Amino acid sequence: MTSYIDFSQPSLWMSAASIAFNPTFWNIAAQQEYHNKVITKLFGGNARLGCYALAVTIFSLGIFRDYLYNEALAHQPTHPPLLSPVIKYSAVPLFLTGNTLVLTSMWALGVTGTYLGDYFGILMDAPVTTFPFNVSSAPMYHGSTMSFLATAIWYGKPAGILLTGLVATAYSIACRWEDPFTSMIYQKRDEERAKGKKGQ
């Protein structure tokens, strides 16, 4: 395996660290916002502005993560069988599908829905059940993972496949934390609405 992945390259470890850091950061930030309103307070009590600031931060971290990933691949050996036309060009539909999932989910959710607005108290009226959420429970995470894998296949880099596995693991852990908490937020909102109707 070491003949196909150069573990001595610092860029590999920097990429891995970034992949692990990003979902950890945004979940800690979102939890601090929900429980202590840390970000809202930083923006003078404006929750929406705080959410936009977090969105810019998460997006920027994502761009930097992608840069580190591509830098890591550039310093890794290529596996010749991955460069065969059949395998190489299978990356194209994989990449297109992944980006379609990411972009359409962002379109369906909007900025605040995409970037943890519910932790700021900016809730959607109802869960989105249209595409891509009718084909994936976490289209942004699944789509992003597909794009990482497609890039690794296109350049024929086994290290990229390894890093993609880390991406999938990081997102899986994030989902196990985020999904129940988000459900709790909306359940609490629905219970408060129900109490309000009974009190009328």
C-alpha atoms as an extended CHARMM CRD file, in Angstrom:
* protein
*
       200  EXT
         1         1  MET       CA              0.0000000000        0.0000000000        0.0000000000  PROA      1               0.0000000000
         2         2  THR       CA              2.8690000000        2.3710000000        0.7570000000  PROA      2               0.0000000000
         3         3  SER       CA              3.9480000000        2.0910000000       -2.8740000000  PROA      3               0.0000000000
         4         4  TYR       CA              0.6790000000        3.7730000000       -3.8970000000  PROA      4               0.0000000000
         5         5  ILE       CA              0.2970000000        6.2040000000       -0.9900000000  PROA      5               0.0000000000
         6         6  ASP       CA              3.1760000000        8.3280000000        0.2330000000  PROA      6               0.0000000000
         7         7  PHE       CA              2.4810000000        8.7590000000        3.9350000000  PROA      7               0.0000000000
         8         8  SER       CA              5.6370000000       10.8380000000        4.3610000000  PROA      8               0.0000000000
         9         9  GLN       CA              4.1020000000       13.7910000000        2.5130000000  PROA      9               0.0000000000
        10        10  PRO       CA              3.0180000000       16.5730000000        4.9290000000  PROA      10              0.0000000000
        11        11  SER       CA              0.3640000000       17.6560000000        2.4230000000  PROA      11              0.0000000000
        12        12  LEU       CA             -1.4560000000       14.3590000000        2.9400000000  PROA      12              0.0000000000
        13        13  TRP       CA             -1.7310000000       14.9290000000        6.6680000000  PROA      13              0.0000000000
        14        14  MET       CA             -2.6770000000       18.5740000000        6.2440000000  PROA      14              0.0000000000
        15        15  SER       CA             -5.4990000000       17.5370000000        3.9360000000  PROA      15              0.0000000000
        16        16  ALA       CA             -6.6590000000       14.8670000000        6.3850000000  PROA      16              0.0000000000
        17        17  ALA       CA             -6.5940000000       17.3710000000        9.2480000000  PROA      17              0.0000000000
        18        18  SER       CA             -8.6760000000       19.8530000000        7.2690000000  PROA      18              0.0000000000
        19        19  ILE       CA            -11.2220000000       17.1960000000        6.3410000000  PROA      19              0.0000000000
        20        20  ALA       CA            -11.6170000000       16.2130000000        9.9880000000  PROA      20              0.0000000000
        21        21  PHE       CA            -11.5690000000       19.7990000000       11.2600000000  PROA      21              0.0000000000
        22        22  ASN       CA            -14.3250000000       21.3440000000        9.1490000000  PROA      22              0.0000000000
        23        23  PRO       CA            -17.4140000000       19.4190000000       10.3470000000  PROA      23              0.0000000000
        24        24  THR       CA            -16.0120000000       19.4450000000       13.8840000000  PROA      24              0.0000000000
        25        25  PHE       CA            -15.7210000000       23.2280000000       13.7670000000  PROA      25              0.0000000000
        26        26  TRP       CA            -19.1600000000       23.9390000000       12.3930000000  PROA      26              0.0000000000
        27        27  ASN       CA            -20.8520000000       21.5720000000       14.8140000000  PROA      27              0.0000000000
        28        28  ILE       CA            -19.0860000000       23.1130000000       17.8140000000  PROA      28              0.0000000000
        29        29  ALA       CA            -19.8920000000       26.6120000000       16.5340000000  PROA      29              0.0000000000
        30        30  ALA       CA            -23.5370000000       25.6850000000       15.9500000000  PROA      30              0.0000000000
        31        31  GLN       CA            -23.8560000000       24.1140000000       19.4010000000  PROA      31              0.0000000000
        32        32  GLN       CA            -22.3750000000       27.1980000000       21.0230000000  PROA      32              0.0000000000
        33        33  GLU       CA            -24.8060000000       29.3460000000       19.0860000000  PROA      33              0.0000000000
        34        34  TYR       CA            -27.8260000000       27.2670000000       20.0200000000  PROA      34              0.0000000000
        35        35  HSD       CA            -27.0190000000       27.0490000000       23.7200000000  PROA      35              0.0000000000
        36        36  ASN       CA            -25.2390000000       30.3610000000       24.3490000000  PROA      36              0.0000000000
        37        37  LYS       CA            -25.9830000000       32.5720000000       21.3190000000  PROA      37              0.0000000000
        38        38  VAL       CA            -22.2470000000       33.2130000000       20.9820000000  PROA      38              0.0000000000
        39        39  ILE       CA            -22.2940000000       34.1810000000       17.3030000000  PROA      39              0.0000000000
        40        40  THR       CA            -25.4920000000       36.2050000000       17.5600000000  PROA      40              0.0000000000
        41        41  LYS       CA            -23.9680000000       38.2090000000       20.4210000000  PROA      41              0.0000000000
        42        42  LEU       CA            -20.8590000000       38.8890000000       18.3240000000  PROA      42              0.0000000000
        43        43  PHE       CA            -23.1310000000       40.5030000000       15.7360000000  PROA      43              0.0000000000
        44        44  GLY       CA            -25.0710000000       42.7090000000       18.1030000000  PROA      44              0.0000000000
        45        45  GLY       CA            -27.9930000000       40.3590000000       18.5890000000  PROA      45              0.0000000000
        46        46  ASN       CA            -28.6350000000       39.9280000000       14.8630000000  PROA      46              0.0000000000
        47        47  ALA       CA            -29.1010000000       36.1730000000       14.3980000000  PROA      47              0.0000000000
        48        48  ARG       CA            -29.4530000000       36.3550000000       10.6280000000  PROA      48              0.0000000000
        49        49  LEU       CA            -26.2380000000       38.3330000000       10.2410000000  PROA      49              0.0000000000
        50        50  GLY       CA            -24.5080000000       35.8450000000       12.5210000000  PROA      50              0.0000000000
        51        51  CYS       CA            -25.7450000000       32.9750000000       10.3810000000  PROA      51              0.0000000000
        52        52  TYR       CA            -24.4630000000       34.6690000000        7.2230000000  PROA      52              0.0000000000
        53        53  ALA       CA            -21.0660000000       35.1540000000        8.8770000000  PROA      53              0.0000000000
        54        54  LEU       CA            -20.9370000000       31.4740000000        9.7960000000  PROA      54              0.0000000000
        55        55  ALA       CA            -21.9510000000       30.6090000000        6.2240000000  PROA      55              0.0000000000
        56        56  VAL       CA            -19.0550000000       32.6410000000        4.8150000000  PROA      56              0.0000000000
        57        57  THR       CA            -16.6740000000       31.0070000000        7.2890000000  PROA      57              0.0000000000
        58        58  ILE       CA            -17.8240000000       27.4650000000        6.4890000000  PROA      58              0.0000000000
        59        59  PHE       CA            -17.7360000000       28.1350000000        2.7420000000  PROA      59              0.0000000000
        60        60  SER       CA            -14.2140000000       29.5820000000        2.9960000000  PROA      60              0.0000000000
        61        61  LEU       CA            -13.0190000000       26.6300000000        5.0510000000  PROA      61              0.0000000000
        62        62  GLY       CA            -14.4820000000       24.3510000000        2.3800000000  PROA      62              0.0000000000
        63        63  ILE       CA            -12.5350000000       26.1270000000       -0.3650000000  PROA      63              0.0000000000
        64        64  PHE       CA             -9.3400000000       25.8380000000        1.6750000000  PROA      64              0.0000000000
        65        65  ARG       CA            -10.0280000000       22.1410000000        2.3630000000  PROA      65              0.0000000000
        66        66  ASP       CA            -10.4660000000       21.5110000000       -1.3620000000  PROA      66              0.0000000000
        67        67  TYR       CA             -7.2190000000       23.3530000000       -2.0770000000  PROA      67              0.0000000000
        68        68  LEU       CA             -5.3510000000       21.2240000000        0.4620000000  PROA      68              0.0000000000
        69        69  TYR       CA             -6.8950000000       18.0890000000       -1.0150000000  PROA      69              0.0000000000
        70        70  ASN       CA             -5.7340000000       18.9440000000       -4.5140000000  PROA      70              0.0000000000
        71        71  GLU       CA             -2.2850000000       19.8560000000       -3.1990000000  PROA      71              0.0000000000
        72        72  ALA       CA             -2.1130000000       16.4960000000       -1.4380000000  PROA      72              0.0000000000
        73        73  LEU       CA             -3.0310000000       14.6290000000       -4.6150000000  PROA      73              0.0000000000
        74        74  ALA       CA             -0.3940000000       16.5200000000       -6.5820000000  PROA      74              0.0000000000
        75        75  HSD       CA              2.3190000000       15.0800000000       -4.3200000000  PROA      75              0.0000000000
        76        76  GLN       CA              1.0210000000       11.5120000000       -4.3750000000  PROA      76              0.0000000000
        77        77  PRO       CA              1.9170000000        8.6190000000       -6.7110000000  PROA      77              0.0000000000
        78        78  THR       CA             -0.4410000000        7.5540000000       -9.4570000000  PROA      78              0.0000000000
        79        79  HSD       CA             -1.8030000000        4.0170000000       -9.7550000000  PROA      79              0.0000000000
        80        80  PRO       CA             -1.6610000000        3.0760000000      -13.4840000000  PROA      80              0.0000000000
        81        81  PRO       CA             -4.8460000000        0.9000000000      -13.5540000000  PROA      81              0.0000000000
        82        82  LEU       CA             -6.8300000000        3.9100000000      -12.3170000000  PROA      82              0.0000000000
        83        83  LEU       CA             -5.7640000000        5.7910000000      -15.4420000000  PROA      83              0.0000000000
        84        84  SER       CA             -7.4280000000        3.3500000000      -17.8360000000  PROA      84              0.0000000000
        85        85  PRO       CA            -10.0440000000        5.2030000000      -19.9030000000  PROA      85              0.0000000000
        86        86  VAL       CA            -12.9980000000        3.2610000000      -18.4850000000  PROA      86              0.0000000000
        87        87  ILE       CA            -12.0680000000        4.0350000000      -14.8870000000  PROA      87              0.0000000000
        88        88  LYS       CA            -10.8030000000        7.5680000000      -15.5130000000  PROA      88              0.0000000000
        89        89  TYR       CA            -13.9010000000        8.7180000000      -17.3690000000  PROA      89              0.0000000000
        90        90  SER       CA            -16.2370000000        7.1300000000      -14.8400000000  PROA      90              0.0000000000
        91        91  ALA       CA            -15.2130000000       10.0890000000      -12.7020000000  PROA      91              0.0000000000
        92        92  VAL       CA            -17.1390000000       12.4830000000      -14.9640000000  PROA      92              0.0000000000
        93        93  PRO       CA            -20.7100000000       11.3080000000      -14.2010000000  PROA      93              0.0000000000
        94        94  LEU       CA            -19.6830000000       10.7890000000      -10.5670000000  PROA      94              0.0000000000
        95        95  PHE       CA            -18.4800000000       14.3920000000      -10.3150000000  PROA      95              0.0000000000
        96        96  LEU       CA            -21.5260000000       15.7780000000      -12.1230000000  PROA      96              0.0000000000
        97        97  THR       CA            -23.9100000000       13.7880000000       -9.9350000000  PROA      97              0.0000000000
        98        98  GLY       CA            -22.1220000000       14.8750000000       -6.7730000000  PROA      98              0.0000000000
        99        99  ASN       CA            -22.1950000000       18.5410000000       -7.6940000000  PROA      99              0.0000000000
       100       100  THR       CA            -25.8320000000       18.2830000000       -8.7390000000  PROA      100             0.0000000000
       101       101  LEU       CA            -26.7080000000       16.9580000000       -5.2840000000  PROA      101             0.0000000000
       102       102  VAL       CA            -24.7550000000       19.7230000000       -3.5620000000  PROA      102             0.0000000000
       103       103  LEU       CA            -26.0290000000       22.6190000000       -5.6720000000  PROA      103             0.0000000000
       104       104  THR       CA            -29.6740000000       21.5460000000       -5.7570000000  PROA      104             0.0000000000
       105       105  SER       CA            -29.7330000000       21.0010000000       -2.0030000000  PROA      105             0.0000000000
       106       106  MET       CA            -28.3160000000       24.4880000000       -1.4750000000  PROA      106             0.0000000000
       107       107  TRP       CA            -30.9560000000       25.8810000000       -3.8090000000  PROA      107             0.0000000000
       108       108  ALA       CA            -33.7400000000       24.0420000000       -1.9800000000  PROA      108             0.0000000000
       109       109  LEU       CA            -32.5580000000       25.0650000000        1.4920000000  PROA      109             0.0000000000
       110       110  GLY       CA            -31.3200000000       28.5850000000        0.8500000000  PROA      110             0.0000000000
       111       111  VAL       CA            -28.4090000000       30.1460000000        2.7090000000  PROA      111             0.0000000000
       112       112  THR       CA            -29.8170000000       29.8530000000        6.2240000000  PROA      112             0.0000000000
       113       113  GLY       CA            -31.1680000000       26.3520000000        5.6470000000  PROA      113             0.0000000000
       114       114  THR       CA            -27.8210000000       25.1960000000        4.2940000000  PROA      114             0.0000000000
       115       115  TYR       CA            -25.6210000000       26.8380000000        6.8780000000  PROA      115             0.0000000000
       116       116  LEU       CA            -27.2180000000       25.8250000000       10.1820000000  PROA      116             0.0000000000
       117       117  GLY       CA            -29.7720000000       28.5920000000       10.4350000000  PROA      117             0.0000000000
       118       118  ASP       CA            -31.9690000000       26.3970000000       12.6270000000  PROA      118             0.0000000000
       119       119  TYR       CA            -29.3570000000       26.6640000000       15.4010000000  PROA      119             0.0000000000
       120       120  PHE       CA            -29.8590000000       30.4320000000       15.2050000000  PROA      120             0.0000000000
       121       121  GLY       CA            -33.6260000000       30.0660000000       15.5220000000  PROA      121             0.0000000000
       122       122  ILE       CA            -34.1250000000       30.6360000000       11.7770000000  PROA      122             0.0000000000
       123       123  LEU       CA            -36.3710000000       27.6880000000       11.0340000000  PROA      123             0.0000000000
       124       124  MET       CA            -37.9590000000       26.5290000000        7.8100000000  PROA      124             0.0000000000
       125       125  ASP       CA            -41.7420000000       26.1680000000        7.6890000000  PROA      125             0.0000000000
       126       126  ALA       CA            -41.5170000000       22.4860000000        6.8120000000  PROA      126             0.0000000000
       127       127  PRO       CA            -38.8380000000       19.9230000000        5.9020000000  PROA      127             0.0000000000
       128       128  VAL       CA            -37.7790000000       19.8780000000        2.2560000000  PROA      128             0.0000000000
       129       129  THR       CA            -38.9010000000       16.6100000000        0.6700000000  PROA      129             0.0000000000
       130       130  THR       CA            -38.3610000000       17.4250000000       -3.0120000000  PROA      130             0.0000000000
       131       131  PHE       CA            -35.2100000000       16.6460000000       -5.0190000000  PROA      131             0.0000000000
       132       132  PRO       CA            -32.5230000000       16.0120000000       -3.9490000000  PROA      132             0.0000000000
       133       133  PHE       CA            -33.8960000000       15.1130000000       -0.5280000000  PROA      133             0.0000000000
       134       134  ASN       CA            -36.1490000000       12.4710000000       -2.0510000000  PROA      134             0.0000000000
       135       135  VAL       CA            -33.0900000000       10.5430000000       -3.2530000000  PROA      135             0.0000000000
       136       136  SER       CA            -30.6480000000       11.2290000000       -0.4260000000  PROA      136             0.0000000000
       137       137  SER       CA            -31.0240000000       11.8910000000        3.2870000000  PROA      137             0.0000000000
       138       138  ALA       CA            -27.9310000000       14.1190000000        3.2300000000  PROA      138             0.0000000000
       139       139  PRO       CA            -27.3940000000       15.2580000000       -0.3700000000  PROA      139             0.0000000000
       140       140  MET       CA            -24.7450000000       17.8570000000        0.4430000000  PROA      140             0.0000000000
       141       141  TYR       CA            -22.6280000000       15.3300000000        2.3080000000  PROA      141             0.0000000000
       142       142  HSD       CA            -23.1940000000       12.5300000000       -0.1780000000  PROA      142             0.0000000000
       143       143  GLY       CA            -22.5980000000       14.8410000000       -3.1290000000  PROA      143             0.0000000000
       144       144  SER       CA            -19.4110000000       16.2550000000       -1.6300000000  PROA      144             0.0000000000
       145       145  THR       CA            -18.0840000000       12.7500000000       -0.9730000000  PROA      145             0.0000000000
       146       146  MET       CA            -18.8170000000       11.7630000000       -4.5630000000  PROA      146             0.0000000000
       147       147  SER       CA            -16.9080000000       14.7990000000       -5.8280000000  PROA      147             0.0000000000
       148       148  PHE       CA            -13.8790000000       13.9370000000       -3.7100000000  PROA      148             0.0000000000
       149       149  LEU       CA            -13.9360000000       10.3890000000       -5.0260000000  PROA      149             0.0000000000
       150       150  ALA       CA            -14.3650000000       11.5530000000       -8.6130000000  PROA      150             0.0000000000
       151       151  THR       CA            -11.3240000000       13.8190000000       -8.3070000000  PROA      151             0.0000000000
       152       152  ALA       CA             -9.2380000000       10.9570000000       -6.8970000000  PROA      152             0.0000000000
       153       153  ILE       CA            -10.2850000000        8.6450000000       -9.7420000000  PROA      153             0.0000000000
       154       154  TRP       CA             -9.7180000000       11.2710000000      -12.4350000000  PROA      154             0.0000000000
       155       155  TYR       CA             -6.1210000000       11.7990000000      -11.3400000000  PROA      155             0.0000000000
       156       156  GLY       CA             -5.5790000000        8.1080000000      -10.5640000000  PROA      156             0.0000000000
       157       157  LYS       CA             -4.5490000000        8.7340000000       -6.9650000000  PROA      157             0.0000000000
       158       158  PRO       CA             -5.0810000000        5.9930000000       -4.3560000000  PROA      158             0.0000000000
       159       159  ALA       CA             -4.3410000000        8.5910000000       -1.6640000000  PROA      159             0.0000000000
       160       160  GLY       CA             -7.3930000000       10.4910000000       -2.8530000000  PROA      160             0.0000000000
       161       161  ILE       CA             -9.5330000000        7.3970000000       -2.3810000000  PROA      161             0.0000000000
       162       162  LEU       CA             -8.1530000000        7.0560000000        1.1520000000  PROA      162             0.0000000000
       163       163  LEU       CA             -8.9310000000       10.7100000000        1.8930000000  PROA      163             0.0000000000
       164       164  THR       CA            -12.4010000000       10.2480000000        0.4250000000  PROA      164             0.0000000000
       165       165  GLY       CA            -12.9490000000        7.4880000000        2.9630000000  PROA      165             0.0000000000
       166       166  LEU       CA            -12.0430000000       10.0020000000        5.6640000000  PROA      166             0.0000000000
       167       167  VAL       CA            -14.5170000000       12.4850000000        4.1720000000  PROA      167             0.0000000000
       168       168  ALA       CA            -17.2730000000        9.8720000000        4.2550000000  PROA      168             0.0000000000
       169       169  THR       CA            -16.4210000000        8.9740000000        7.8620000000  PROA      169             0.0000000000
       170       170  ALA       CA            -16.3460000000       12.6090000000        8.9980000000  PROA      170             0.0000000000
       171       171  TYR       CA            -19.7030000000       13.3120000000        7.3810000000  PROA      171             0.0000000000
       172       172  SER       CA            -21.2120000000       10.1220000000        8.8050000000  PROA      172             0.0000000000
       173       173  ILE       CA            -20.1920000000       11.1580000000       12.3180000000  PROA      173             0.0000000000
       174       174  ALA       CA            -21.5330000000       14.6540000000       11.6940000000  PROA      174             0.0000000000
       175       175  CYS       CA            -24.8990000000       13.2600000000       10.5760000000  PROA      175             0.0000000000
       176       176  ARG       CA            -25.1980000000       11.1150000000       13.6910000000  PROA      176             0.0000000000
       177       177  TRP       CA            -24.8090000000       14.2750000000       15.7410000000  PROA      177             0.0000000000
       178       178  GLU       CA            -26.6860000000       16.7820000000       13.5900000000  PROA      178             0.0000000000
       179       179  ASP       CA            -29.7820000000       14.8310000000       12.5510000000  PROA      179             0.0000000000
       180       180  PRO       CA            -31.1430000000       14.0740000000       16.0500000000  PROA      180             0.0000000000
       181       181  PHE       CA            -30.3370000000       17.5770000000       17.2630000000  PROA      181             0.0000000000
       182       182  THR       CA            -32.0130000000       19.2380000000       14.2960000000  PROA      182             0.0000000000
       183       183  SER       CA            -35.0560000000       17.0080000000       14.7830000000  PROA      183             0.0000000000
       184       184  MET       CA            -35.1650000000       18.0890000000       18.4160000000  PROA      184             0.0000000000
       185       185  ILE       CA            -35.1120000000       21.7670000000       17.4280000000  PROA      185             0.0000000000
       186       186  TYR       CA            -38.0920000000       21.3550000000       15.1030000000  PROA      186             0.0000000000
       187       187  GLN       CA            -39.9660000000       19.1040000000       17.5160000000  PROA      187             0.0000000000
       188       188  LYS       CA            -39.5820000000       21.7740000000       20.1790000000  PROA      188             0.0000000000
       189       189  ARG       CA            -40.8680000000       24.3980000000       17.7370000000  PROA      189             0.0000000000
       190       190  ASP       CA            -43.8900000000       22.2550000000       16.8670000000  PROA      190             0.0000000000
       191       191  GLU       CA            -44.6700000000       21.6280000000       20.5360000000  PROA      191             0.0000000000
       192       192  GLU       CA            -44.5310000000       25.3630000000       21.2680000000  PROA      192             0.0000000000
       193       193  ARG       CA            -46.8500000000       26.0250000000       18.3260000000  PROA      193             0.0000000000
       194       194  ALA       CA            -49.2790000000       23.4100000000       19.5970000000  PROA      194             0.0000000000
       195       195  LYS       CA            -49.2720000000       24.9490000000       23.0770000000  PROA      195             0.0000000000
       196       196  GLY       CA            -49.8700000000       28.3630000000       21.5280000000  PROA      196             0.0000000000
       197       197  LYS       CA            -52.9270000000       27.1250000000       19.6540000000  PROA      197             0.0000000000
       198       198  LYS       CA            -54.3670000000       25.5260000000       22.7930000000  PROA      198             0.0000000000
       199       199  GLY       CA            -53.8990000000       28.7650000000       24.6840000000  PROA      199             0.0000000000
       200       200  GLN       CA            -55.9030000000       30.7710000000       22.1370000000  PROA      200             0.0000000000
